[in-house]
Amino acid sequence: MTITTTHYLVLAAIVFCIGLAGVSIRKNALVMFMSIELMLNAANLTFVAYSQALDDIAGQVVVFFILVVAAGEVAVGLALMVAIFRRKNKTSPDEISNMAEIVRIDDSEVTNVS
């Protein structure tokens, strides 16, 4: 049995649906980030599958850029989660309702840098 492009696309659809279910159902922000990563990897799999099927390297170049953006997204997302957890002691998106409360800086914390 040979593995065709259809097999890769079906696998990518399954992985994407698992990621979509994780974003829709879970209430933990870290699990939601992991689910978004699953969805991005499913898209990457489709790009690589079509790149191989069409014998074109452009799909693999797009995958490289998507991976760079995903790494940046993880770094910024985790930094935000740590900052929110330090301020509120919770990471549930339902419990964190107002970003203005999180970003607000008291006058006593501001220092003059000049």
N, C-alpha and C positions, 0 to 999 in steps of 0.2 A: 504494500500500500504506500503510495506516495502522498506526501503532504502538499496540498495545493494552497493557493491564495485564499480560497474559501475557508479552509480550516483556520487560518490565521485570523480572518475577519470574524468568524464565529467566536473564537477565543477572545478577541478584542471586545466584541459585543457583550460577552458574559462578564468580562472584567469591568467594563464600563458600567454595566447594570449593578454589579456588586458595589462599585464606588458610589453610584447614584443612590442606591438604597442606604449606604452608610451615611451619606450627607443628609438624606431625608429623614431617617429614623433616629439616628443617634443624637444624643444631647450633649455629648462631651466634645469640646472644641478640638482636642488632639485627635480624636477618632475622625472628626470631620476633615481635618487636614490630611490625615492618612487616606481618607476616601477620595479627596480631591487629587491626591497623588496617583491613586489607582486609575482615576478617570484620565489623567494626563498620560499615564503609561499605556492605557488602552488606545488612546489617539496615536501615540508613538508607534505602537505595534501595527496599526493600520498604515501609517506612513511607510514603515519599513516593508510591509507586505506588498504594497503597491509599487514601492521602489524596486523591489526584487522582481515583481511580475512585469513591470514595464522596462526593466533593465536601464533604470535612470537613477543617478546618485542624488538627485535633488531632494527626494524624500528623506534620505538619511541626513542630509545637511539640515533640513528643517527639524528633524529629531534632535540634533545636537543643540540647536537654539532653544527648543522647548525644554530640554534638560537643564540648560543654563538658567532659564527663567524659573523653572521649578525649584532649582536649588536656591535661588534668591528669594522665592516665595516662602520656602521653608524657613530660611534664616530670619526673614522679617516677621513671619507669622509666629515663630517660636519666641522671638524677642518680645513681641507684643503680648503673647500669652504670659510670659514671665513677668512683664511689667504689670499686667492686669492682676495677676495672682498676688503680686506683692502688695498692691493697693487694696484689693477687694477680698482676697483669700478665697476666691472661687473662679472656676473657669467655664462654668456652664453658660452658653450663649443666651439662654432664657433668663438667667439671673442678672446678667450684665445688660442693663437696659439703656443706660445713658453714658455715652462716651465722653460727654462734657465733664462729668464728675471725675472720670479717670484722668483726663488730661490736665485738669485745673492744677495750677501751681500756686501755693501760698506765697505771700510776699516775703515771708521769713526764709523761704528756700531759695529765692533768687539772689544770685551774687553778681557783683559788678566784675566783668572780665577785662575792662580797659585799664 
